[in-house]
């Protein structure tokens, strides 16, 4: 049984395709991740699935309802946690929950709110203004708000962006906890490899609006992993590299091997020591999976946000 089924979901802004005919399913009760660089289409996908923006083409079923034909039904069955702050710092924790209850039409919300605050260990702070909450307490309150309407699916858009290491680890535990205890399906977006590897039952790797691979983190590493030897070249270097699984650009060479330690000297001889400015070895990981699938690191695939929004403005004129 699926909580989410997308069918050729597409979003265009003029001639620019932000999300390009993606199709995937999310099983009920799993934690599913969309992993990709900024500008890959992750947030746009979530905005379509939550009814914040209509798709240009395609459709999706969320909790059994079409985002195109039944967006109100979809919204009543989901929770959402934005990458941006959604709390009103001038209101107390309790008042933030009350506004959420009114916006989502939750009746008899006080009992549910009390249960959630107690569950997250912040009931005693319900009358404190949210602006005086610690970062961890704020995240707990945001999750409580998302759970207030007893959703079947929670969407989390970059839920740990900007958090320190300790708070990020706390957030990971909270996500696992609510997934298990409240039996809620979680779809999250992230560009943190470690987060995707640690949290997600399955992953869709998205790049330039398209899903380029999908499986469990372990299977992705088995299929597309291996070690990568990355060589930074000196300016004007002239190469004649004949090794297999090699990607060559003007500034670097990337070679996929089974074992970097045993292959390193052969690679150096093939490239030529005089051409080499620096060497880095990437052991098998989701970072290596991304390199092998796209030919570049996550940072190299980062999108020019200014160009994107300029295109949107032109398309809306």
C-alpha positions in Angstrom: 0.0 0.0 0.0 1.4 3.4 -1.0 1.0 6.7 0.8 2.3 8.6 -2.2 2.2 7.8 -5.9 3.5 10.3 -8.5 2.9 9.9 -12.2 5.0 12.0 -14.6 4.9 14.9 -12.2 6.2 18.0 -13.9 6.6 21.7 -13.2 7.6 24.3 -15.7 8.3 28.0 -15.4 8.2 29.2 -19.0 10.8 27.3 -20.9 12.5 26.1 -17.7 11.7 22.7 -16.5 12.1 22.6 -12.7 10.7 19.0 -12.2 10.8 16.8 -15.3 8.2 13.9 -15.4 9.2 12.2 -12.2 7.4 9.0 -11.1 7.9 7.2 -7.8 6.0 5.6 -5.0 6.4 5.9 -1.2 5.2 2.9 0.9 3.0 3.5 3.9 5.0 3.9 7.0 8.4 4.4 5.5 10.9 7.3 5.6 11.6 8.3 2.0 14.2 10.8 1.0 14.7 13.0 -2.0 18.5 13.7 -2.1 20.0 16.3 -4.4 21.8 19.6 -4.6 20.0 22.9 -4.1 17.9 23.7 -7.2 17.5 20.0 -8.2 13.8 20.1 -7.9 13.3 18.8 -4.3 11.3 21.8 -2.9 9.3 22.2 -6.0 8.3 18.5 -5.8 7.1 19.0 -2.2 5.2 22.1 -3.1 3.3 20.2 -5.7 2.6 17.2 -3.4 1.3 19.5 -0.6 -0.9 21.6 -2.9 1.2 24.8 -2.6 1.7 24.9 -6.4 -0.1 23.0 -9.2 1.8 20.7 -11.5 2.2 21.7 -15.1 1.7 18.1 -16.2 1.1 14.8 -14.4 -0.5 14.0 -11.1 0.1 12.4 -7.8 -2.0 10.5 -5.2 -1.3 11.5 -1.6 -3.1 9.5 1.1 -5.3 8.2 -1.7 -6.3 11.6 -3.2 -5.3 13.4 -6.3 -3.3 16.6 -5.8 -5.0 17.9 -9.0 -8.6 16.9 -8.4 -8.8 16.8 -4.6 -6.2 19.2 -3.2 -8.3 20.0 -0.1 -8.7 16.4 0.8 -4.9 16.0 0.4 -4.2 19.0 2.7 -6.4 17.7 5.4 -4.4 14.4 5.6 -0.8 15.8 5.6 1.5 17.6 7.9 4.3 19.9 6.6 7.6 21.2 8.1 9.3 23.9 6.1 13.0 24.6 5.9 12.0 28.1 7.0 10.8 29.1 10.4 7.0 28.7 10.7 6.6 29.7 14.4 5.3 33.1 15.6 7.9 34.1 18.1 5.6 36.6 19.8 3.1 33.8 20.6 3.4 31.1 23.2 3.8 27.5 22.3 0.2 26.9 23.1 -1.0 29.8 21.0 1.0 28.6 18.0 -0.7 25.2 18.3 -4.1 26.9 18.6 -3.5 28.9 15.3 -2.4 25.7 13.6 -5.6 23.9 14.9 -7.8 26.7 13.5 -6.0 26.8 10.1 -6.3 23.0 9.7 -9.8 22.7 11.1 -8.9 20.4 14.0 -11.7 20.2 16.6 -11.2 19.4 20.2 -7.5 20.2 19.6 -6.6 20.9 23.2 -6.4 17.2 24.2 -4.3 16.4 21.2 -2.0 19.4 21.7 -1.5 18.4 25.4 -0.6 14.8 24.4 1.9 16.0 21.8 3.6 18.5 24.1 3.9 15.9 26.8 5.2 13.4 24.2 8.0 15.8 23.2 8.7 16.8 26.8 7.9 20.5 26.5 4.4 20.6 28.1 5.8 22.7 31.0 6.9 25.4 28.5 3.6 25.7 26.7 3.0 29.3 28.1 6.5 30.5 27.2 6.8 32.6 24.0 8.2 30.6 21.1 10.9 33.2 20.6 12.4 32.1 23.9 12.5 28.4 23.0 15.9 26.7 22.4 16.5 25.5 18.9 15.7 21.9 19.9 12.4 23.0 21.6 11.4 25.0 18.5 11.9 21.9 16.3 9.8 19.8 18.7 7.0 22.4 18.6 7.1 22.5 14.8 6.7 18.7 14.7 3.9 18.9 17.2 2.1 21.4 15.0 2.6 19.1 12.0 1.1 16.2 13.9 -1.8 18.1 15.3 -4.3 17.0 12.6 -3.2 13.3 12.9 -1.7 13.3 9.3 -1.1 10.1 7.3 2.0 11.7 5.7 4.4 14.4 6.9 6.5 16.3 4.4 9.8 17.8 5.7 11.7 20.2 3.4 15.4 20.3 4.5 14.3 19.8 8.1 17.8 20.1 9.6 19.3 22.9 7.4 21.3 25.4 9.5 21.3 23.2 12.7 24.4 22.4 14.6 25.6 18.8 14.8 24.0 18.0 18.1 20.6 19.5 17.3 20.7 17.7 13.9 21.2 14.4 15.6 18.3 15.2 18.0 16.1 15.9 15.0 17.0 12.6 13.3 16.0 10.8 16.5 12.7 12.7 16.6 11.9 11.8 12.9 12.6 8.1 13.6 10.5 8.4 16.8 7.4 9.9 15.2 7.6 7.6 12.2 7.5 4.6 14.6 5.2 5.8 17.4 2.6 7.6 15.2 2.9 5.3 12.2 3.2 8.3 9.9 4.9 8.2 6.5 7.7 10.7 6.2 8.9 12.2 2.9 11.9 14.5 3.5 14.3 16.4 1.2 17.9 16.9 2.0 21.3 17.6 0.4 23.1 16.1 3.4 24.5 12.7 2.4 24.9 11.5 6.0 21.3 12.5 6.8 19.9 10.6 3.8 22.1 7.5 4.7 21.1 7.5 8.3 17.4 8.2 8.1 15.9 6.9 4.9 14.5 3.5 4.2 14.7 4.4 0.5 16.1 7.3 -1.5 15.4 9.0 -4.8 18.4 10.9 -6.1 17.2 13.9 -8.0 19.4 16.1 -10.2 18.3 18.8 -12.7 14.7 18.0 -12.2 14.9 14.3 -12.8 15.2 11.2 -10.6 18.3 9.5 -11.7 18.4 6.6 -9.2 16.2 5.1 -6.5 16.7 2.3 -3.9 17.8 1.8 -0.4 21.0 3.6 0.6 22.9 0.3 0.8 21.7 -0.9 -2.6 22.6 2.4 -4.2 26.1 2.1 -2.8 26.3 -1.5 -4.0 25.1 -0.6 -7.5 26.8 2.7 -8.1 29.5 2.9 -5.4 33.1 1.9 -5.4 36.0 4.2 -4.6 36.8 7.3 -6.5 40.3 8.7 -7.0 40.1 12.4 -7.8 43.1 14.1 -9.2 43.4 17.9 -9.4 45.4 18.8 -12.5 48.1 21.5 -12.9 47.2 24.3 -15.3 48.0 23.3 -18.9 48.3 19.6 -18.1 48.2 17.3 -21.1 46.7 13.9 -20.6 46.5 10.6 -22.4 44.5 8.6 -19.9 43.3 5.2 -21.1 41.9 3.8 -17.8 38.4 2.5 -17.6 35.7 4.4 -15.7 37.5 7.7 -16.1 36.0 11.2 -16.3 38.3 14.0 -17.5 37.7 17.7 -17.3 40.0 20.7 -17.8 40.9 20.8 -14.1 40.6 17.2 -12.8 40.4 13.5 -13.4 38.0 11.2 -11.6 38.6 7.4 -11.8 36.2 4.8 -10.3 38.0 1.8 -8.9 37.1 -1.2 -6.7 39.9 -0.4 -4.2 41.7 2.9 -4.2 44.7 1.8 -2.2 45.6 -0.9 -4.6 44.9 1.1 -7.7 46.5 4.4 -6.7 50.0 3.9 -8.1 48.7 2.7 -11.4 46.5 5.8 -11.7 49.3 8.1 -10.9 51.5 6.5 -13.5 48.7 6.7 -16.1 48.0 10.4 -15.4 51.6 11.3 -15.1 53.1 12.7 -11.9 54.1 16.0 -13.5 50.4 16.7 -14.3 49.2 16.3 -10.7 48.5 19.2 -8.4 46.6 17.2 -5.7 45.0 13.8 -5.0 41.9 12.9 -3.0 40.4 9.5 -2.4 36.6 9.2 -1.8 35.7 5.8 -0.3 32.4 4.2 -1.2 29.5 6.4 0.1 26.5 8.3 -1.2 28.9 11.0 -2.2 30.6 8.6 -4.5 27.2 7.3 -5.8 26.3 10.9 -6.7 29.7 11.4 -8.4 29.4 8.2 -10.4 25.8 9.0 -11.5 26.3 12.7 -12.4 30.1 13.0 -13.1 30.4 15.7 -10.4 30.1 16.4 -6.7 27.0 17.7 -5.0 28.6 21.2 -4.8 29.4 21.2 -8.5 25.8 20.4 -9.4 24.5 23.3 -7.2 22.0 25.5 -9.1 22.3 29.2 -9.7 19.3 30.4 -7.7 19.4 34.0 -9.1 19.2 32.7 -12.7 16.3 30.4 -11.7 14.2 33.2 -10.1 15.0 35.5 -12.9 13.5 33.0 -15.3 10.4 32.6 -13.2 9.9 36.4 -13.2 10.2 36.5 -16.9 7.7 33.5 -17.3 5.1 35.3 -15.2 5.1 38.5 -17.1 
